[in-house]
Amino acid sequence: MFTGLIQATGTLFHKGDTQVYLRWETVPLPNALTDVDLGDSIAVDGICLTVETILPDGFVAAVSPETLDRTSLGMLPDGSRVNLESSLRVGSKIGGHFVSGHIDGQGHLEAAIETDNAWKLSFTVGDPRVARYIVPKGSIAVNGISLTVADCSPSGNWFAVAVIPVTYRETTLQHLRPGQAVNLEGDVLGKYVEKFMTPGDSAAAGDGLSLEFLTEHGY
């Protein structure tokens, strides 16, 4: 589990079809990444990967065919900059939102416009299975970065976010170009609510969860 607050950036290199090598770029490394151990989980552009080998200047992680198919990882050329975040630890602050590191699908940058005090980034989403979890003022992880949806279409196939300068400067958002693919993960809480509210779902029926129940209890 992650929070979507990026701790460092790295450079990606492919090692065949089954592994990637991540070289640290942020100097000095934050404390959360200085004691990486074998088997640890690290989000790479929002993708939860497991550390297989530790190197003096980075680490090697395994990637599966599913990861390459569902995410932008397979399309990134060697030398690409990526966002890095270590897994959430007990007692850590949660400044973003709960991010599982399991990518729902991809979107594409439409435009990045600088304003007086922020950057406005807009994205298109082609897969309705991903777009359904994008709601106004909801949380969305874009390449592992926890962001708030400032505006979106009713279907969620288009959305915009406002990014403060420090986030834009310290992550790979600054390197995105129109048309480039990004990894998207919707808020896991919304997915559970959707399942519980699905008509005919036996678990929801057994628990008596309904719109009336939610309204009665202040939701």
N, C-alpha and C positions, 0 to 999 in steps of 0.2 A: 504494500500500500504506500502511496506517495501523496504529496499535497499540491503538486503543481507549481512549487516555488523553486526555480532553477538555481542550482548551487554553483555550477561551473559549466564551461563549454569544452568540447574536445574535438579532435579531428578523426574522422572515420576512414578506415582502410579495410577492404574486403580481403579475407583469407580463404579463397576458394568459395564454395557455395554454402558452407556450413558454419563459418566463423567470421567474426569481425574483430578488428583490433581498434581500440579507442585510445588515442594519445591525449593526455591532459594538455589543455591549452591555458587554463586559468592559473596564474601564479601570483601569490601562493595559493595552494589548494585550501578550501575551507576544511575545518576540523571533521566534518561529516564524511569527507572523502579521503582523508589521510590514513585511515585505518581499515581500508577495504580488505576483505578477507575472501578466500575461496568460498563459492556458494552464495555470496551476497547478491542481492538484487539491486540493479541500477537501472533507472529509466533513461533510455537513450532516445531523445526526441519523442518522449512519451511512451516508448516501448519497453516493457519490463524484460530485461535480459539478465542472465545469471553469469557471474564471474567464474571463468574456468581457469584462467592463468593470470597471475599478477606479474607485471613487468615494472621496471624502474620508472618508466615514463607513462604508464597506462595499464590497460588490462585487455584480455581477450575474452570474448563471450560467444556462445553458440547461438545460431539462428536457425529456425525451422522453416520449411517450405511455406507453412501457413503464415508465418511472420512476414516473409518476403512477398507473399501474394497480397496480404491485407494492408500492408503499410508501405511507406515510401522508401523503406530501407534498401530494397533491392534496386531502386532507381538512382540512389545517390552515388555519384562518382567518388573514387578515392580522393581524399583531401577535403571532403565536405565538412563543414562545421556543424556540430550537433549539440543539443542541450543535454545536460546531465543532472540527475538528482538521485541521491541515495534513498533507500527505503525509510519510511517513517519509523521512528523509535519511540518506545513507551516514554511518555513525559515530554515529548517534543511539542513545540507550538504548531498549531495547524493554521497557517496564515492564508492558505488558499482554499481548496476543498478536497474531499476524498477522491483520489485518482488511483485506479487499479493498475494502470499500465497495460491494459488489454484494449487495444485499439478497435474502435467500431468500424472505421473506414477512413476514407480520404476526402478532403476538400481541396479547393484550389484558390489561391490568392487572386482576388479580382483587382484590388487597388490598395495602395498604402499612401495616405495623404497626411502630411504634417499640418497640425493646427497650432494655435498659440501655446497650448500647454500639454499636448498629447499627440499621439499618432492614431489616426482612424484607419483601421484595416478592415476590408470587406472580403468575404469569401463566398464561393459557390459550393454547393453540396449536391452531387448527382444522385446519390443513393438515398431513397426515401427511408430506408431502415436506419440510416444515420441521422437524417434531417428531422425525424420525428422527435428526437430528444433535445432539439434546439428551441428554446423558448425565451421570450423577452425577460431580461434580468436574471436569467438562469446561468449556471456555471457550464463552461466548456473548456476542455483541455486541448490546446492547439500546439502540436509538437511538444507536448508535455507541460505547457505553460498554462496555469490556471487563469482564465480570463472570464469576464462577465459579458454576456450578450447585451449589447447596447440597443440593438435593433435587429429585427429579422422578419422575413416573409412569413405569412400564416403557415405555410407548409414546412418552413425551416430550410428550404433549399437555397436560401441566401441569408447571410447574417453579417453583422458588423460588430467590432469591438473597439473600445478606446484603450490605448496602451500608454501608460505613463512613460516619460523619457528614460528613466533608469531601467525599466524592463526592456524597452526597445533596444537600448544601448548594450545591455549585459547579456542578451540572449541572441539566438540566431534569427530573430524576426527582422533584424536590420539587413539581413542578406537575402530575404525572400524577394522574388521577382514575380510580376503578374503572370499567372498561368502555372506557377510552381505548385506541386502537390504538398499538402500538409497532412499530418496524422491527427485524427479527431477522436476524442473520447467523450461521450455524453456523461452527465451526472448519474452515478450508479443509483442514487436515491430515486430518481425519476423512473429508472428501469424497474425497480422493485414495486413502486406504486402502480406502474402500468400493469405488471403481472397480477398484483392483488386485485386490481379493478377490472380485470378482463372477465367479461361475462362467461359463466360456465366453468370458471376456474374452481376446482374443488377446494383448494386451500382457502381461497377468499370466501367461498360459500360457507365453509366450516367455521371460519372466524367471525362471520357476520359483518365483514367490512363492506361499507357502502358509502355513497355520497352523503346520505343522511347521518350515518355514524360519524363521518369526518366532520360534518358541519356541527353536529351536537358537541363534539369535543374540541371545537375551536380551530379546525383546519380550514 
